[in-house]
Amino acid sequence: KKGYRLKDIQWVSNLVLLPSTIMVKTTAPFKTFGALTKAARKAPGKLKAGTPGATSGSAAFHYNWTRMAAANITLIPYRGGSKMLKGMLGNEVEVMSSNANWGVRFPDKLITVAVAGEKRYELLPDAPTLKELGVNYVDNLTRTFTASAKVDKARIKVLSDAFGRLTKDPAYVKDMKKVGLVPNFMDSAATTAYVNNYVAKNQAVFALMKSKQKKKKKK
């Protein structure tokens, strides 16, 4: 009933590092990051942004980038990505704070105004990074495999090595790119270090999300 905790699991490997992105509709009056932030500052809290969950990695990304860019945009969490997209297309929200996959899959409906990668995402080459736009912030979503913390390390290595070979297979890479994903393999140790660093850096925003959930339950 309490769910899993980090101490209950161990990381097998990571297959994808998917940069977080900021998206607007192709019909939006603001089609660049600069125009979007300008509109947000002009009317604090009026614009709304969808994320696939109130305590998701994308929600943490939203709180972080809006704070760094001094853009007050109200978060509207959805129960999953498909509902978030429907909310966007149905004009319930004007912005999406989510991952790059959506912009790759729906270029006719969405404009990716900023990518939170170290460099431009190869499947969205026209979208500038937040760093290019003056916001020094990098954020990615992982696509990992995990196992119980009780599983023997030797078995974890067998699995990790197998996934490593998979991500080097040309056919697999081609298929992944078709759905907007670029393979980026990290073994068990590298994935563990990456996650630990992410958790450490985001304690403040985790506390913020937790407080908002407590307030919501009281209501």
C-alpha positions in Angstrom: 0.0 0.0 0.0 2.9 2.3 0.7 4.5 1.6 -2.7 8.2 1.2 -3.5 11.1 3.2 -2.2 14.5 3.7 -3.7 16.0 1.4 -1.2 13.7 -1.5 -2.5 15.1 -1.4 -6.0 18.4 -1.4 -7.9 19.1 -0.1 -11.4 19.8 -2.6 -14.1 20.5 -0.1 -16.9 19.3 3.0 -18.7 18.4 2.8 -22.4 17.3 6.4 -23.2 18.0 9.9 -21.9 15.1 11.9 -23.2 15.5 15.7 -22.8 12.6 17.6 -21.2 11.1 20.2 -23.5 8.7 23.2 -23.5 6.1 23.0 -26.2 3.3 25.2 -27.5 0.7 24.6 -30.3 1.5 25.6 -33.9 -1.5 27.9 -33.6 -0.3 29.6 -30.5 0.2 33.4 -30.5 3.7 32.9 -29.1 5.9 30.6 -31.1 9.3 31.1 -29.4 10.6 30.7 -25.9 11.1 34.5 -25.6 7.6 35.3 -26.7 6.2 32.7 -24.3 8.1 34.0 -21.3 7.2 37.5 -22.2 3.5 36.6 -22.2 3.8 34.7 -18.9 5.4 37.7 -17.2 2.8 40.1 -18.6 0.0 38.1 -17.0 1.4 36.0 -14.1 -0.4 32.7 -13.5 -2.8 33.2 -16.5 -1.1 30.7 -18.8 -1.4 27.0 -18.0 1.0 24.2 -18.7 0.2 20.5 -18.8 2.4 17.7 -17.4 1.8 13.9 -17.2 1.3 13.9 -13.4 1.5 16.2 -10.4 4.6 14.5 -9.0 6.2 13.4 -12.3 9.7 14.2 -13.5 8.0 16.6 -16.0 6.3 18.4 -13.1 9.7 18.9 -11.4 11.0 20.2 -14.7 8.1 22.6 -15.0 8.7 24.1 -11.6 12.4 24.4 -12.2 12.4 26.0 -15.6 9.6 28.5 -14.8 11.4 29.6 -11.7 14.7 30.0 -13.5 13.1 31.9 -16.4 11.0 34.0 -14.0 7.8 32.9 -15.9 4.8 32.3 -13.7 2.8 29.6 -15.5 0.2 27.6 -13.6 0.8 23.8 -13.6 -2.2 21.6 -14.6 -1.2 17.9 -14.0 -2.9 15.2 -16.0 -3.2 11.5 -15.4 -0.8 10.4 -18.1 0.7 11.8 -21.3 -2.1 11.0 -23.6 -4.6 13.0 -21.5 -2.0 15.8 -21.3 -1.9 15.9 -25.1 -5.6 15.9 -25.4 -5.8 18.8 -22.9 -3.3 20.7 -25.0 -5.1 20.1 -28.3 -8.4 20.9 -26.6 -7.2 24.3 -25.4 -7.3 23.4 -21.7 -3.6 24.4 -21.5 -1.4 26.6 -23.7 1.9 25.0 -22.8 3.3 21.5 -22.3 6.3 20.8 -20.0 7.2 17.3 -20.9 9.6 15.2 -22.9 11.0 15.6 -26.5 9.1 12.6 -27.7 5.9 14.6 -28.1 7.4 17.2 -30.3 9.0 14.6 -32.5 5.7 12.6 -32.9 3.4 15.6 -33.5 5.4 18.3 -35.4 2.2 19.4 -37.2 0.5 20.2 -33.9 3.4 21.2 -31.6 6.3 23.6 -31.6 9.2 22.8 -29.3 10.4 26.2 -28.2 13.1 24.9 -25.9 15.0 21.7 -25.2 16.6 21.1 -21.8 19.5 19.1 -23.2 23.3 19.7 -23.1 23.0 20.1 -26.9 20.1 20.1 -29.4 18.2 16.9 -29.7 19.0 15.2 -32.9 15.4 14.5 -33.7 14.4 18.2 -33.1 17.4 20.0 -34.6 15.5 23.3 -35.0 14.6 23.6 -31.3 17.2 25.6 -29.3 18.5 24.5 -25.9 17.6 26.4 -22.7 21.3 27.1 -22.4 21.3 28.8 -25.8 18.4 30.9 -24.6 20.2 32.0 -21.4 18.7 29.5 -18.9 21.5 27.3 -17.6 19.4 24.2 -17.0 19.7 20.6 -18.2 17.0 18.0 -17.5 16.4 14.6 -18.9 13.9 11.8 -18.3 15.4 8.3 -18.0 14.1 5.1 -19.5 15.4 2.5 -17.2 15.1 -1.1 -16.1 15.1 -1.9 -12.4 15.0 -5.0 -10.3 14.5 -5.9 -6.7 17.3 -4.9 -4.4 17.5 -8.5 -3.4 18.6 -9.7 -6.9 22.2 -11.0 -7.1 24.7 -8.5 -8.6 25.9 -11.1 -11.1 22.4 -11.4 -12.6 22.1 -7.7 -12.8 25.4 -7.6 -14.8 24.1 -10.2 -17.2 21.0 -8.1 -17.9 22.9 -4.9 -18.1 25.4 -6.3 -20.6 22.5 -7.6 -22.7 20.8 -4.2 -22.8 24.1 -2.7 -23.7 24.4 -4.9 -26.8 20.8 -4.2 -27.7 21.4 -0.4 -27.9 24.2 -1.0 -30.4 22.0 -2.9 -32.8 21.3 -0.8 -35.9 17.8 -2.1 -36.4 16.9 -1.3 -32.8 18.4 2.2 -33.0 16.4 2.8 -36.2 13.1 1.6 -34.7 13.7 3.7 -31.6 14.2 6.8 -33.6 11.0 6.2 -35.4 9.1 6.8 -32.1 11.2 9.8 -31.1 13.8 8.1 -28.9 17.6 8.1 -29.2 19.4 5.2 -27.4 21.8 6.3 -24.7 23.0 3.4 -22.7 24.2 3.5 -19.1 25.1 0.4 -17.2 24.0 -0.3 -13.6 26.7 1.7 -11.9 26.3 4.7 -14.2 22.5 4.7 -14.0 22.7 4.5 -10.2 25.1 7.5 -10.1 22.9 9.5 -12.5 19.7 8.9 -10.5 21.4 9.7 -7.2 22.7 12.9 -8.6 19.2 13.8 -9.9 17.6 13.1 -6.6 20.2 15.2 -4.7 19.8 18.2 -7.0 16.0 18.2 -6.9 15.3 18.0 -3.2 13.9 21.5 -3.1 11.4 20.9 -5.9 10.5 17.5 -4.4 9.6 19.2 -1.2 7.5 21.8 -3.1 5.5 19.0 -4.9 5.0 17.2 -1.6 3.6 20.3 0.1 1.3 20.9 -2.8 0.0 17.3 -2.5 -0.6 17.7 1.2 -2.6 20.9 0.6 -4.6 19.2 -2.1 -5.5 16.3 0.3 -6.6 18.7 3.0 -9.1 20.3 0.6 
